[in-house]
Amino acid sequence: MKPQVKENLSNKNSIKEFIANNAIQLVLVALFIIIIFIEPEFLSIGNFRNILAQSSIRVIIALGVGGIIVTQGTDLSAGRIIGLAAVVSASLLQATDYAYRMYPDLPRLPLFVPILIAMALCGIIGAVNGWAVAKLKTPPFIATMGTMLIAYGLTSLYFDRPPYGAQPIAGLDKAFTKLVQGNIGTGDFRVPYLIIYAIIISIIMWFVWNKTKLGKNMFAIGGNPEAAEVSGVNVARNLIIIYVIAGALYGLAGSLEAARVGSATNNTGFMYEMDAIAACVVGGVSFAGGIGTIGGIITGVLIFQVINYGLAFIGVSPYLQFIVKGIIIIAAVALDTRKYAKKS
């Protein structure tokens, strides 16, 4: 075969491989272009600021889910754990002059106390997830589906409180809502606090993933749990820690979400885990385990949020958006599985 023909075939194979490896990202980019074509006003500083602000909480959630996926796991309980954190933190941070306080005699607490309580509570649920997966050898799908139901039950019991019943927990302390809804700067140069929080958490998680023994062990477990154990890695302990960190991140995200919205119900966080899982896979975190980056997760969240916001911006039905999300999740996981099956 002539060298030029070989080169052409090689180029064609490279293009095919690039398309196969990045098919879902290319589809999302095409969808983004269609949205801009339909509604050019979508390209504005205000819209992108809103997208970044809305992405910030999703980034924190995805960073927790991403670590679990790296270890060949998944977490279906994330959304309901976020809901639990939201109602707990909101109930402890209602304004002292609000007529329908859950705890009428509770003094005004420092803002960080209820947030830390929510993070600790969710970290405990994360530990239960990790213990079930690591010690009981329960498949992550089943273990986290069980805690998803438990977390929702606990949230609903806590939320449906006498004498007010299942009413939204509102009237939040203005200092709490300002902590999340506030901005730095003026005019078009305003940067929401939420973006700053997401950046800080991303830096911390990047350090954990890339510069600590836990991060090294996480990738080793994801690549081959048996080999990691033979190499001296305490697989069970590391898995539990990874699930605890994820739970704590959900707790923080739930508290921030309550302040962002200004209230909380037992349905806060519903389906958030689906967006997080999809964003992780779109961002290159493989369900085959042992592969993923913080930058990829952030990119996946941003891509997904641009599509979510864009579809809403052009007036696409919320029900149709669920269908689009479902297709993206199936396609992303299918392509990921196919890609790594070929390499093995």
URNORRA-V982338 format. One record per residue. N is the residue number from 1. PHI is phi in whole degrees, 0 to 359 (999 if undefined). Layout:
N:PHI
N:PHI
This chain:
1:999
2:294
3:305
4:293
5:295
6:300
7:295
8:296
9:296
10:296
11:295
12:298
13:295
14:295
15:296
16:299
17:295
18:297
19:296
20:296
21:283
22:234
23:302
24:294
25:295
26:295
27:296
28:293
29:297
30:298
31:296
32:298
33:296
34:297
35:299
36:295
37:297
38:289
39:222
40:302
41:295
42:300
43:278
44:217
45:299
46:299
47:296
48:290
49:295
50:297
51:297
52:295
53:296
54:292
55:287
56:300
57:293
58:297
59:297
60:299
61:296
62:295
63:294
64:288
65:296
66:301
67:298
68:290
69:296
70:302
71:272
72:71
73:248
74:204
75:219
76:276
77:270
78:306
79:300
80:287
81:292
82:300
83:299
84:297
85:298
86:296
87:288
88:292
89:295
90:296
91:294
92:268
93:236
94:282
95:299
96:294
97:262
98:283
99:291
100:247
101:296
102:291
103:239
104:301
105:264
106:287
107:290
108:294
109:266
110:302
111:303
112:288
113:294
114:299
115:295
116:293
117:298
118:297
119:294
120:294
121:300
122:289
123:297
124:295
125:296
126:299
127:296
128:298
129:302
130:297
131:296
132:296
133:285
134:279
135:264
136:273
137:59
138:282
139:305
140:307
141:301
142:287
143:301
144:283
145:293
146:295
147:289
148:300
149:293
150:297
151:298
152:293
153:297
154:297
155:299
156:292
157:296
158:291
159:288
160:276
161:259
162:281
163:268
164:268
165:72
166:276
167:258
168:307
169:277
170:239
171:64
172:289
173:306
174:298
175:295
176:291
177:292
178:293
179:302
180:252
181:274
182:286
183:223
184:251
185:99
186:223
187:58
188:287
189:260
190:285
191:243
192:299
193:304
194:303
195:296
196:296
197:298
198:296
199:296
200:298
201:296
202:297
203:296
204:299
205:290
206:299
207:297
208:298
209:291
210:252
211:235
212:239
213:296
214:300
215:298
216:298
217:294
218:300
219:290
220:295
221:296
222:294
223:290
224:194
225:300
226:294
227:296
228:298
229:295
230:297
231:281
232:100
233:281
234:281
235:300
236:299
237:297
238:295
239:298
240:298
241:298
242:297
243:290
244:296
245:300
246:300
247:300
248:296
249:294
250:297
251:297
252:296
253:298
254:296
255:295
256:294
257:295
258:300
259:290
260:297
261:281
262:95
263:194
264:212
265:227
266:286
267:258
268:299
269:88
270:301
271:71
272:297
273:296
274:294
275:298
276:294
277:297
278:298
279:297
280:298
281:292
282:299
283:276
284:97
285:277
286:269
287:291
288:289
289:93
290:78
291:226
292:161
293:223
294:296
295:299
296:296
297:297
298:299
299:298
300:299
301:297
302:296
303:300
304:296
305:289
306:299
307:294
308:304
309:294
310:295
311:297
312:293
313:296
314:268
315:85
316:288
317:303
318:304
319:293
320:292
321:297
322:299
323:297
324:299
325:300
326:299
327:297
328:298
329:298
330:299
331:296
332:297
333:292
334:297
335:293
336:298
337:298
338:296
339:297
340:278
341:292
342:293
343:282
344:276
